[in-house]
Amino acid sequence: MSEEKVHPHEEVDQIAFGVVTVSSSRTLEEDESGDSIAEAIETDGKAVATRKLVTDDREKIAATVEALVERPDIDAIVSTGGTGLSPEDVTVEAVRPLLDQEIPGFGELFRYLSYEDVGPHALLSRAFAGSRDGVVIFCLPGSEQAATFGTEELILPTVAHILGHTQG
């Protein structure tokens, strides 16, 4: 039996997030999904460096994510909203072209685990993740339940390890 390989990537200790809400109908004051994400991040001992709200506009979403990637104080970005199937849901189309690499397992696992709660409707989610210039970007649905679940169950347990690879 061969020995298991040890990966040289160390987990990142201090992590700062940018939280982006994609919505044409909410304000930051009425942003329960963004509030939930920020609270989970801070409860986990990580920092929220900034919060942004952007309308359902492909160019504005892309520009917001690009600006956050360029900030030296941002390690990870979590967006909420715009991952469904309605015509105004353009987060995936705005963010995907910006990525250096995708993390397909994130969306796959999100949908698989969501199936327990919402059944076959889980297939409607286009949650996904990837990285650009060492910054990991997670795109979650806009519902508070999905945003909380994705952050607490998938992002926070793995982000330090992922950054160990992307920033390694």
C-alpha positions in Angstrom: 0.0 0.0 0.0 1.4 3.4 -1.0 1.9 6.2 1.5 -0.6 9.0 1.4 0.9 12.2 -0.1 1.1 15.2 2.2 0.1 18.5 0.6 2.5 21.4 1.3 -0.4 23.9 1.5 -0.9 25.5 4.9 -4.3 26.8 5.9 -4.7 30.6 6.1 -5.2 31.8 9.7 -6.7 35.2 9.4 -9.3 35.6 6.8 -11.2 38.7 5.7 -14.3 38.6 3.6 -16.2 40.9 1.3 -19.9 40.2 1.4 -21.9 41.2 -1.7 -25.7 41.2 -1.9 -27.1 41.1 -5.5 -30.6 42.6 -5.4 -32.6 45.2 -7.1 -35.3 45.2 -4.4 -33.3 45.3 -1.1 -31.1 47.8 0.7 -28.3 46.9 3.1 -30.6 47.8 6.0 -33.1 45.2 4.8 -30.6 42.6 3.8 -31.3 39.5 5.9 -29.2 37.2 3.8 -26.2 39.4 3.9 -26.7 40.0 7.6 -26.8 36.2 8.1 -23.6 35.7 6.2 -21.8 38.4 8.0 -22.9 37.2 11.4 -21.8 33.6 10.6 -18.4 34.8 9.5 -17.9 36.9 12.6 -19.2 34.2 14.9 -16.5 31.9 13.3 -13.8 34.4 14.3 -13.2 35.8 10.8 -13.6 39.4 9.6 -16.0 41.1 7.3 -13.9 43.8 5.7 -16.8 45.2 3.7 -20.3 44.8 2.6 -21.7 45.8 -0.8 -25.1 45.9 -2.4 -25.3 45.8 -6.2 -28.3 45.6 -8.5 -29.0 42.7 -10.8 -26.8 44.1 -13.5 -24.1 41.9 -15.1 -21.5 44.7 -15.5 -22.1 46.1 -12.0 -21.7 42.7 -10.4 -18.5 42.0 -12.3 -17.1 45.4 -11.5 -17.9 45.0 -7.8 -16.3 41.5 -7.6 -13.2 42.7 -9.5 -12.8 45.7 -7.2 -12.9 43.4 -4.2 -10.5 40.9 -5.7 -8.0 43.8 -6.1 -8.2 44.9 -2.5 -5.3 43.5 -0.5 -7.4 43.2 2.6 -9.9 40.7 1.0 -9.2 37.0 1.0 -12.7 35.7 0.1 -15.9 37.0 -1.3 -19.4 35.7 -0.6 -22.2 36.9 -2.8 -25.8 36.2 -2.2 -28.5 36.5 -4.8 -28.8 36.2 -8.6 -28.1 32.5 -8.9 -31.6 31.4 -9.8 -33.2 30.9 -13.2 -35.2 34.1 -13.8 -34.0 36.5 -16.5 -32.6 39.0 -13.9 -30.5 36.3 -12.2 -27.1 37.1 -13.8 -24.6 36.6 -11.0 -23.2 33.4 -12.5 -22.8 35.0 -15.9 -21.1 38.1 -14.4 -18.7 36.2 -12.1 -17.8 33.0 -14.0 -15.7 34.8 -16.7 -13.7 36.5 -14.0 -12.4 33.2 -12.5 -9.0 31.7 -13.0 -10.4 28.4 -11.7 -13.8 27.0 -10.8 -14.5 24.8 -7.8 -17.2 22.6 -9.2 -17.6 20.6 -6.0 -18.9 23.6 -4.2 -22.1 23.9 -6.3 -22.4 20.1 -6.5 -22.3 19.7 -2.7 -24.5 22.6 -2.1 -27.2 21.1 -4.3 -26.7 17.6 -2.9 -27.1 18.8 0.7 -29.9 21.2 -0.2 -31.9 18.2 -1.6 -32.5 17.1 2.0 -34.4 20.3 2.7 -36.0 21.3 -0.6 -36.1 18.0 -2.5 -35.7 18.1 -6.3 -36.1 21.9 -6.3 -32.4 21.9 -5.3 -31.5 21.5 -8.9 -32.7 25.0 -9.6 -29.8 26.5 -7.7 -26.7 27.7 -9.6 -24.6 28.1 -6.5 -20.9 28.0 -7.5 -17.4 29.0 -6.5 -14.0 29.6 -7.9 -10.9 31.7 -7.5 -9.2 34.7 -9.0 -5.7 36.0 -8.2 -5.7 33.9 -5.0 -9.1 35.2 -3.7 -11.8 32.6 -3.4 -15.3 33.7 -4.6 -18.5 31.9 -3.4 -21.9 32.7 -5.1 -24.9 31.6 -3.0 -28.7 31.9 -3.6 -30.4 35.0 -2.2 -32.7 33.3 0.4 -31.6 33.7 4.0 -31.9 30.0 4.6 -29.6 29.1 1.6 -27.1 31.9 2.5 -26.9 30.8 6.1 -26.6 27.1 5.1 -23.9 27.7 2.4 -21.8 29.9 4.7 -22.0 27.8 7.9 -21.9 24.3 6.4 -19.7 24.7 3.3 -17.7 28.0 3.2 -16.5 28.4 6.8 -15.4 24.8 7.3 -13.3 24.9 4.1 -12.2 28.4 3.3 -8.9 28.3 5.2 -7.9 25.1 3.4 -9.0 26.5 0.0 -7.0 29.7 0.6 -4.0 27.5 1.5 -4.2 26.3 -2.1 -5.1 29.5 -3.9 -2.7 31.7 -2.0 -0.1 28.9 -1.4 
